[in-house]
Amino acid sequence: MKNYTLVIIAITSFLLTSCLSTEEKKEKAEEEGNAIVSIKSKLIKGAGDALKTDGKEALESASEGIGEAFKGITTGYDKSINQAKIVSDSTFLNTFEIGRTEKIYSDTTNIKKVSVYLIANKSFDNKIKLKAFDQSDKEIGRSTKKVKIEEDDATFIEFEFDNRTPLLQADYFKISHN
């Protein structure tokens, strides 16, 4: 019996809806469309309001993340093949602190050099020697540079090597002063 009642209600609803005039159908469709647009525009307005308040924080956070990613790239570059591992004895370390280092290869001028940032713990006016060694601890090149620096000063020293020195094979460098 319940099934017959549902069928009768469905048929009646269909007939009533079908009985609407074209104009009434248009008005009903317009009302439904307005309701849908109203809901969507409220969602968009809510999203806009949220962006006004929380958007700034979100963009700041994203910018921080991008900044950290770039720091990671530069740190990775510093640890890459261009970094020069410099070792020294305690006598040298009493006079200098070793900062940033870099192997430099120039294809256009065929100049090979190692740049070392030195911070002076004491005044110094003499020669500094940098020797390159391969993985089997064999010397593969050397360079000497005259350095004059005052206490608590710092400078980049560029040690130029013979073009035949295979700096790509250099596992580490030893720095010393005479």
Helices and strands as residue ranges (DSSP letters): H 2-18, H 22-50, I 51-55, H 56-78, E 86-88, H 90-95, E 96-105, E 112-120, E 124-133, E 139-149, E 154-161, G 167-169, E 172-177
